[in-house]
Structure formats: structure tokens, C-alpha cells
Amino acid sequence: MISLENQDIIVRNRFHDAKDGAYLRFSGNVTIKSFENNNLTDEVSETGIWEMMYFGLPVNND
């Protein structure tokens, strides 16, 4: 299981050639948990950066 805890939005760019969608880059805490037979066997947590391409309708006009 991977969990991402957003602490900062580094980049927030809307697509210029379309009215819908955006490119986003975040930083924050990333945790990876490994399970075997529903039992937690390992867990690692570090600061990381991740990106998202969003192709849907805008949520608001920010």
C-alpha cells in the first residue's frame, strides 16, 4: 500500500490549449507498507515528490 500526504503544491499549471485539465506536482510524506496475509511486514516513510496529470473538468477557478 502506498499513501501520499500532500504538504505543498510545487506546480499547478492548467492546460493552455484546452479548457479542462491540469498538470500538478506535489511534495510531502510518502509511506509504503508491505503486507503478507493481511499482516504488516514492512513500512518505509520518506519525503518525496509526485506528479499528476488531471484531464477532468476544473473544480474551481483558482
N, CA, C and O atoms as a CHARMM CRD file, in Angstrom:
* protein
*
  248
    1    1 MET  N      0.83700  -1.15700   0.00000 PROA 1      0.00000
    2    1 MET  CA     0.00000   0.00000   0.00000 PROA 1      0.00000
    3    1 MET  C      0.89900   1.24200   0.00000 PROA 1      0.00000
    4    1 MET  O      1.89900   1.29700   0.71600 PROA 1      0.00000
    5    2 ILE  N      0.52700   2.22800  -0.80900 PROA 2      0.00000
    6    2 ILE  CA     1.26500   3.49100  -0.86500 PROA 2      0.00000
    7    2 ILE  C      0.33500   4.62100  -0.44900 PROA 2      0.00000
    8    2 ILE  O     -0.77800   4.73300  -0.96300 PROA 2      0.00000
    9    3 SER  N      0.78700   5.45900   0.48100 PROA 3      0.00000
   10    3 SER  CA    -0.00200   6.62600   0.87200 PROA 3      0.00000
   11    3 SER  C      0.83400   7.88200   0.67400 PROA 3      0.00000
   12    3 SER  O      2.03600   7.90200   0.94100 PROA 3      0.00000
   13    4 LEU  N      0.16500   8.93100   0.19600 PROA 4      0.00000
   14    4 LEU  CA     0.82100  10.20600  -0.09900 PROA 4      0.00000
   15    4 LEU  C      0.15900  11.28200   0.74800 PROA 4      0.00000
   16    4 LEU  O     -1.05700  11.46400   0.68900 PROA 4      0.00000
   17    5 GLU  N      0.95100  11.99200   1.53200 PROA 5      0.00000
   18    5 GLU  CA     0.45000  13.06500   2.38800 PROA 5      0.00000
   19    5 GLU  C      0.95700  14.39600   1.82500 PROA 5      0.00000
   20    5 GLU  O      2.11800  14.75900   2.01400 PROA 5      0.00000
   21    6 ASN  N      0.07500  15.11300   1.13600 PROA 6      0.00000
   22    6 ASN  CA     0.44600  16.37000   0.49000 PROA 6      0.00000
   23    6 ASN  C      0.78300  17.42600   1.53100 PROA 6      0.00000
   24    6 ASN  O     -0.01300  17.69400   2.43100 PROA 6      0.00000
   25    7 GLN  N      1.98100  18.03600   1.40700 PROA 7      0.00000
   26    7 GLN  CA     2.38200  19.13700   2.27500 PROA 7      0.00000
   27    7 GLN  C      2.52700  20.43500   1.49700 PROA 7      0.00000
   28    7 GLN  O      2.42600  21.51500   2.07900 PROA 7      0.00000
   29    8 ASP  N      2.76600  20.34800   0.16200 PROA 8      0.00000
   30    8 ASP  CA     2.94300  21.54300  -0.64100 PROA 8      0.00000
   31    8 ASP  C      2.62700  21.23000  -2.09700 PROA 8      0.00000
   32    8 ASP  O      2.95200  20.14800  -2.58500 PROA 8      0.00000
   33    9 ILE  N      1.99100  22.17800  -2.79800 PROA 9      0.00000
   34    9 ILE  CA     1.79500  22.07200  -4.23300 PROA 9      0.00000
   35    9 ILE  C      2.91500  22.87900  -4.88500 PROA 9      0.00000
   36    9 ILE  O      2.94400  24.10600  -4.78700 PROA 9      0.00000
   37   10 ILE  N      3.83400  22.18600  -5.54800 PROA 10     0.00000
   38   10 ILE  CA     5.00100  22.82600  -6.15200 PROA 10     0.00000
   39   10 ILE  C      4.63300  23.47600  -7.47900 PROA 10     0.00000
   40   10 ILE  O      5.04400  24.60300  -7.75400 PROA 10     0.00000
   41   11 VAL  N      3.85600  22.76700  -8.30900 PROA 11     0.00000
   42   11 VAL  CA     3.45700  23.26800  -9.62200 PROA 11     0.00000
   43   11 VAL  C      1.96600  23.03200  -9.80200 PROA 11     0.00000
   44   11 VAL  O      1.45500  21.96000  -9.47900 PROA 11     0.00000
   45   12 ARG  N      1.27300  24.03700 -10.31900 PROA 12     0.00000
   46   12 ARG  CA    -0.15700  23.90400 -10.65600 PROA 12     0.00000
   47   12 ARG  C     -0.36800  24.64900 -11.96800 PROA 12     0.00000
   48   12 ARG  O     -0.57200  25.86300 -11.97400 PROA 12     0.00000
   49   13 ASN  N     -0.31900  23.91600 -13.08200 PROA 13     0.00000
   50   13 ASN  CA    -0.45900  24.51000 -14.41500 PROA 13     0.00000
   51   13 ASN  C     -1.69400  23.95900 -15.09900 PROA 13     0.00000
   52   13 ASN  O     -1.86100  22.74600 -15.22400 PROA 13     0.00000
   53   14 ARG  N     -2.55300  24.85700 -15.53900 PROA 14     0.00000
   54   14 ARG  CA    -3.69300  24.43300 -16.36100 PROA 14     0.00000
   55   14 ARG  C     -3.22100  24.30200 -17.79900 PROA 14     0.00000
   56   14 ARG  O     -2.28200  24.97400 -18.22500 PROA 14     0.00000
   57   15 PHE  N     -3.89300  23.41800 -18.54500 PROA 15     0.00000
   58   15 PHE  CA    -3.56800  23.27100 -19.95600 PROA 15     0.00000
   59   15 PHE  C     -4.00700  24.52200 -20.70100 PROA 15     0.00000
   60   15 PHE  O     -5.12300  25.00100 -20.50000 PROA 15     0.00000
   61   16 HSD  N     -3.13400  25.06200 -21.56700 PROA 16     0.00000
   62   16 HSD  CA    -3.44000  26.29400 -22.28700 PROA 16     0.00000
   63   16 HSD  C     -4.24700  26.04200 -23.55000 PROA 16     0.00000
   64   16 HSD  O     -4.99300  26.91900 -23.98600 PROA 16     0.00000
   65   17 ASP  N     -4.11400  24.86900 -24.14400 PROA 17     0.00000
   66   17 ASP  CA    -4.80600  24.59100 -25.39300 PROA 17     0.00000
   67   17 ASP  C     -6.16000  23.90600 -25.18700 PROA 17     0.00000
   68   17 ASP  O     -6.82400  23.54700 -26.16000 PROA 17     0.00000
   69   18 ALA  N     -6.56700  23.72700 -23.94800 PROA 18     0.00000
   70   18 ALA  CA    -7.86500  23.11500 -23.64000 PROA 18     0.00000
   71   18 ALA  C     -8.41400  23.75800 -22.38200 PROA 18     0.00000
   72   18 ALA  O     -7.65200  24.23500 -21.54100 PROA 18     0.00000
   73   19 LYS  N     -9.72100  23.77300 -22.25000 PROA 19     0.00000
   74   19 LYS  CA   -10.30500  24.41000 -21.07000 PROA 19     0.00000
   75   19 LYS  C    -10.36300  23.47900 -19.86400 PROA 19     0.00000
   76   19 LYS  O    -10.65800  23.92200 -18.75400 PROA 19     0.00000
   77   20 ASP  N    -10.08300  22.19200 -20.07200 PROA 20     0.00000
   78   20 ASP  CA   -10.14900  21.22100 -18.97900 PROA 20     0.00000
   79   20 ASP  C     -8.78300  20.58100 -18.76400 PROA 20     0.00000
   80   20 ASP  O     -8.04800  20.32100 -19.71700 PROA 20     0.00000
   81   21 GLY  N     -8.45500  20.33100 -17.50000 PROA 21     0.00000
   82   21 GLY  CA    -7.25100  19.57900 -17.18800 PROA 21     0.00000
   83   21 GLY  C     -6.13200  20.43900 -16.63100 PROA 21     0.00000
   84   21 GLY  O     -6.13500  21.66500 -16.74700 PROA 21     0.00000
   85   22 ALA  N     -5.16100  19.74100 -16.01300 PROA 22     0.00000
   86   22 ALA  CA    -4.03500  20.43600 -15.39000 PROA 22     0.00000
   87   22 ALA  C     -2.89600  19.45300 -15.13900 PROA 22     0.00000
   88   22 ALA  O     -3.08600  18.23700 -15.12300 PROA 22     0.00000
   89   23 TYR  N     -1.69900  20.02500 -14.94400 PROA 23     0.00000
   90   23 TYR  CA    -0.52100  19.27600 -14.51800 PROA 23     0.00000
   91   23 TYR  C     -0.18300  19.76400 -13.11200 PROA 23     0.00000
   92   23 TYR  O     -0.08700  20.96900 -12.87900 PROA 23     0.00000
   93   24 LEU  N     -0.00100  18.83400 -12.17400 PROA 24     0.00000
   94   24 LEU  CA     0.27500  19.19100 -10.78400 PROA 24     0.00000
   95   24 LEU  C      1.49200  18.43100 -10.27900 PROA 24     0.00000
   96   24 LEU  O      1.71700  17.28000 -10.65400 PROA 24     0.00000
   97   25 ARG  N      2.27500  19.08400  -9.42200 PROA 25     0.00000
   98   25 ARG  CA     3.41500  18.43500  -8.76900 PROA 25     0.00000
   99   25 ARG  C      3.33000  18.75300  -7.27800 PROA 25     0.00000
  100   25 ARG  O      3.15700  19.90800  -6.88600 PROA 25     0.00000
  101   26 PHE  N      3.45300  17.72100  -6.46000 PROA 26     0.00000
  102   26 PHE  CA     3.30400  17.83900  -5.01100 PROA 26     0.00000
  103   26 PHE  C      4.56900  17.39400  -4.29900 PROA 26     0.00000
  104   26 PHE  O      5.37800  16.65300  -4.85600 PROA 26     0.00000
  105   27 SER  N      4.73300  17.85000  -3.06700 PROA 27     0.00000
  106   27 SER  CA     5.76700  17.29900  -2.18300 PROA 27     0.00000
  107   27 SER  C      5.11500  16.99000  -0.84900 PROA 27     0.00000
  108   27 SER  O      4.12400  17.60900  -0.46300 PROA 27     0.00000
  109   28 GLY  N      5.69100  16.02200  -0.15400 PROA 28     0.00000
  110   28 GLY  CA     5.15000  15.63000   1.14300 PROA 28     0.00000
  111   28 GLY  C      5.68100  14.27900   1.57000 PROA 28     0.00000
  112   28 GLY  O      6.69200  13.80000   1.05700 PROA 28     0.00000
  113   29 ASN  N      4.99800  13.68100   2.50200 PROA 29     0.00000
  114   29 ASN  CA     5.41300  12.40600   3.06300 PROA 29     0.00000
  115   29 ASN  C      4.84400  11.24600   2.23900 PROA 29     0.00000
  116   29 ASN  O      3.65000  11.21800   1.93900 PROA 29     0.00000
  117   30 VAL  N      5.70600  10.29000   1.87800 PROA 30     0.00000
  118   30 VAL  CA     5.31600   9.09300   1.13600 PROA 30     0.00000
  119   30 VAL  C      5.57500   7.88800   2.03100 PROA 30     0.00000
  120   30 VAL  O      6.67900   7.71400   2.54700 PROA 30     0.00000
  121   31 THR  N      4.55900   7.06200   2.20900 PROA 31     0.00000
  122   31 THR  CA     4.68700   5.85800   3.03600 PROA 31     0.00000
  123   31 THR  C      4.34000   4.63500   2.19500 PROA 31     0.00000
  124   31 THR  O      3.31700   4.61100   1.51100 PROA 31     0.00000
  125   32 ILE  N      5.19300   3.63000   2.25200 PROA 32     0.00000
  126   32 ILE  CA     4.94800   2.35500   1.57400 PROA 32     0.00000
  127   32 ILE  C      4.87900   1.27100   2.64300 PROA 32     0.00000
  128   32 ILE  O      5.79500   1.11200   3.45000 PROA 32     0.00000
  129   33 LYS  N      3.77300   0.53100   2.63200 PROA 33     0.00000
  130   33 LYS  CA     3.57500  -0.57600   3.57300 PROA 33     0.00000
  131   33 LYS  C      3.45500  -1.87700   2.80700 PROA 33     0.00000
  132   33 LYS  O      2.78100  -1.94300   1.78000 PROA 33     0.00000
  133   34 SER  N      4.11200  -2.91500   3.31000 PROA 34     0.00000
  134   34 SER  CA     4.06000  -4.24100   2.70800 PROA 34     0.00000
  135   34 SER  C      3.30700  -5.18100   3.64200 PROA 34     0.00000
  136   34 SER  O      3.55200  -5.21100   4.84800 PROA 34     0.00000
  137   35 PHE  N      2.38000  -5.95500   3.05700 PROA 35     0.00000
  138   35 PHE  CA     1.56200  -6.87700   3.84300 PROA 35     0.00000
  139   35 PHE  C      1.72000  -8.29700   3.31300 PROA 35     0.00000
  140   35 PHE  O      1.90200  -8.51300   2.11500 PROA 35     0.00000
  141   36 GLU  N      1.64800  -9.24800   4.22100 PROA 36     0.00000
  142   36 GLU  CA     1.60600 -10.66100   3.86300 PROA 36     0.00000
  143   36 GLU  C      0.51700 -11.31500   4.70300 PROA 36     0.00000
  144   36 GLU  O      0.57000 -11.28900   5.93200 PROA 36     0.00000
  145   37 ASN  N     -0.46100 -11.89600   4.03600 PROA 37     0.00000
  146   37 ASN  CA    -1.62000 -12.49100   4.72200 PROA 37     0.00000
  147   37 ASN  C     -2.28500 -11.47500   5.66100 PROA 37     0.00000
  148   37 ASN  O     -2.62200 -11.79400   6.80100 PROA 37     0.00000
  149   38 ASN  N     -2.46500 -10.25100   5.15900 PROA 38     0.00000
  150   38 ASN  CA    -3.09400  -9.15900   5.91400 PROA 38     0.00000
  151   38 ASN  C     -2.30400  -8.71700   7.14200 PROA 38     0.00000
  152   38 ASN  O     -2.84400  -8.00000   7.98400 PROA 38     0.00000
  153   39 ASN  N     -1.04900  -9.12300   7.26800 PROA 39     0.00000
  154   39 ASN  CA    -0.19500  -8.69500   8.37500 PROA 39     0.00000
  155   39 ASN  C      0.88900  -7.75600   7.83700 PROA 39     0.00000
  156   39 ASN  O      1.53900  -8.06100   6.83800 PROA 39     0.00000
  157   40 LEU  N      1.07700  -6.62700   8.49700 PROA 40     0.00000
  158   40 LEU  CA     2.09800  -5.67400   8.10100 PROA 40     0.00000
  159   40 LEU  C      3.48100  -6.29300   8.30900 PROA 40     0.00000
  160   40 LEU  O      3.82400  -6.69700   9.42000 PROA 40     0.00000
  161   41 THR  N      4.28000  -6.36700   7.22400 PROA 41     0.00000
  162   41 THR  CA     5.61300  -6.96400   7.31700 PROA 41     0.00000
  163   41 THR  C      6.72700  -5.93200   7.21800 PROA 41     0.00000
  164   41 THR  O      7.83400  -6.17000   7.70100 PROA 41     0.00000
  165   42 ASP  N      6.44700  -4.78200   6.59100 PROA 42     0.00000
  166   42 ASP  CA     7.47800  -3.75300   6.45200 PROA 42     0.00000
  167   42 ASP  C      6.80900  -2.40800   6.18400 PROA 42     0.00000
  168   42 ASP  O      5.73700  -2.34600   5.58200 PROA 42     0.00000
  169   43 GLU  N      7.45200  -1.33300   6.63800 PROA 43     0.00000
  170   43 GLU  CA     6.93100   0.01500   6.41600 PROA 43     0.00000
  171   43 GLU  C      8.09800   0.98700   6.28600 PROA 43     0.00000
  172   43 GLU  O      9.01100   0.99300   7.11300 PROA 43     0.00000
  173   44 VAL  N      8.05800   1.81100   5.23500 PROA 44     0.00000
  174   44 VAL  CA     9.09200   2.81600   4.98200 PROA 44     0.00000
  175   44 VAL  C      8.38800   4.14100   4.71200 PROA 44     0.00000
  176   44 VAL  O      7.39800   4.18800   3.98200 PROA 44     0.00000
  177   45 SER  N      8.90600   5.21800   5.30500 PROA 45     0.00000
  178   45 SER  CA     8.31700   6.54200   5.11100 PROA 45     0.00000
  179   45 SER  C      9.42800   7.55900   4.88000 PROA 45     0.00000
  180   45 SER  O     10.39000   7.62100   5.64500 PROA 45     0.00000
  181   46 GLU  N      9.29100   8.35800   3.81700 PROA 46     0.00000
  182   46 GLU  CA    10.28100   9.38100   3.45400 PROA 46     0.00000
  183   46 GLU  C      9.57000  10.56100   2.81400 PROA 46     0.00000
  184   46 GLU  O      8.41100  10.45000   2.41500 PROA 46     0.00000
  185   47 THR  N     10.25600  11.68200   2.71500 PROA 47     0.00000
  186   47 THR  CA     9.76300  12.82700   1.97300 PROA 47     0.00000
  187   47 THR  C      9.94100  12.54500   0.48900 PROA 47     0.00000
  188   47 THR  O     10.96600  12.00200   0.07500 PROA 47     0.00000
  189   48 GLY  N      8.93900  12.91500  -0.31600 PROA 48     0.00000
  190   48 GLY  CA     9.03100  12.64900  -1.73800 PROA 48     0.00000
  191   48 GLY  C      8.31200  13.69500  -2.56600 PROA 48     0.00000
  192   48 GLY  O      7.67500  14.60400  -2.03300 PROA 48     0.00000
  193   49 ILE  N      8.42500  13.55200  -3.88500 PROA 49     0.00000
  194   49 ILE  CA     7.76000  14.40400  -4.86500 PROA 49     0.00000
  195   49 ILE  C      7.00200  13.49800  -5.82000 PROA 49     0.00000
  196   49 ILE  O      7.53200  12.47700  -6.25900 PROA 49     0.00000
  197   50 TRP  N      5.75800  13.86100  -6.15000 PROA 50     0.00000
  198   50 TRP  CA     4.98300  13.09900  -7.11900 PROA 50     0.00000
  199   50 TRP  C      4.19900  14.05800  -8.00200 PROA 50     0.00000
  200   50 TRP  O      3.96500  15.21300  -7.64800 PROA 50     0.00000
  201   51 GLU  N      3.79400  13.54000  -9.17800 PROA 51     0.00000
  202   51 GLU  CA     3.12800  14.35000 -10.18300 PROA 51     0.00000
  203   51 GLU  C      1.79000  13.74000 -10.55900 PROA 51     0.00000
  204   51 GLU  O      1.56700  12.54000 -10.39600 PROA 51     0.00000
  205   52 MET  N      0.89600  14.59600 -11.07100 PROA 52     0.00000
  206   52 MET  CA    -0.40500  14.12300 -11.51200 PROA 52     0.00000
  207   52 MET  C     -0.82900  14.91400 -12.74800 PROA 52     0.00000
  208   52 MET  O     -0.71200  16.13900 -12.78100 PROA 52     0.00000
  209   53 MET  N     -1.32000  14.20300 -13.76100 PROA 53     0.00000
  210   53 MET  CA    -1.94900  14.83600 -14.91600 PROA 53     0.00000
  211   53 MET  C     -3.45400  14.64400 -14.72700 PROA 53     0.00000
  212   53 MET  O     -3.93600  13.51700 -14.61200 PROA 53     0.00000
  213   54 TYR  N     -4.18500  15.75500 -14.69800 PROA 54     0.00000
  214   54 TYR  CA    -5.62900  15.71700 -14.47000 PROA 54     0.00000
  215   54 TYR  C     -6.32300  16.13000 -15.76400 PROA 54     0.00000
  216   54 TYR  O     -6.05800  17.21100 -16.29000 PROA 54     0.00000
  217   55 PHE  N     -7.21200  15.27400 -16.28400 PROA 55     0.00000
  218   55 PHE  CA    -7.87600  15.53000 -17.55700 PROA 55     0.00000
  219   55 PHE  C     -9.36500  15.80200 -17.40600 PROA 55     0.00000
  220   55 PHE  O    -10.09700  15.74600 -18.39400 PROA 55     0.00000
  221   56 GLY  N     -9.82900  16.09300 -16.20400 PROA 56     0.00000
  222   56 GLY  CA   -11.24900  16.32700 -15.97000 PROA 56     0.00000
  223   56 GLY  C    -11.60700  17.79900 -15.97600 PROA 56     0.00000
  224   56 GLY  O    -10.79100  18.66000 -16.30600 PROA 56     0.00000
  225   57 LEU  N    -12.84200  18.06300 -15.60600 PROA 57     0.00000
  226   57 LEU  CA   -13.33300  19.43700 -15.50100 PROA 57     0.00000
  227   57 LEU  C    -12.70700  20.13600 -14.31100 PROA 57     0.00000
  228   57 LEU  O    -12.42500  19.48600 -13.30400 PROA 57     0.00000
  229   58 PRO  N    -12.47700  21.45300 -14.39300 PROA 58     0.00000
  230   58 PRO  CA   -11.93100  22.17900 -13.24700 PROA 58     0.00000
  231   58 PRO  C    -12.90000  22.15200 -12.06600 PROA 58     0.00000
  232   58 PRO  O    -14.11700  22.23200 -12.23500 PROA 58     0.00000
  233   59 VAL  N    -12.32700  22.03700 -10.86300 PROA 59     0.00000
  234   59 VAL  CA   -13.13900  22.02200  -9.64500 PROA 59     0.00000
  235   59 VAL  C    -13.54400  23.44100  -9.27200 PROA 59     0.00000
  236   59 VAL  O    -14.67600  23.67800  -8.85000 PROA 59     0.00000
  237   60 ASN  N    -12.60700  24.39400  -9.42800 PROA 60     0.00000
  238   60 ASN  CA   -12.89900  25.80900  -9.16900 PROA 60     0.00000
  239   60 ASN  C    -12.04300  26.66800 -10.08400 PROA 60     0.00000
  240   60 ASN  O    -11.33400  26.13000 -10.93500 PROA 60     0.00000
  241   61 ASN  N    -12.08400  27.94400  -9.94100 PROA 61     0.00000
  242   61 ASN  CA   -11.36900  28.85100 -10.84400 PROA 61     0.00000
  243   61 ASN  C    -10.09300  29.40100 -10.24000 PROA 61     0.00000
  244   61 ASN  O     -9.69900  30.51300 -10.59300 PROA 61     0.00000
  245   62 ASP  N     -9.42000  28.68100  -9.34200 PROA 62     0.00000
  246   62 ASP  CA    -8.16000  29.14800  -8.73100 PROA 62     0.00000
  247   62 ASP  C     -7.05200  29.20900  -9.74100 PROA 62     0.00000
  248   62 ASP  O     -5.92800  29.57900  -9.40200 PROA 62     0.00000
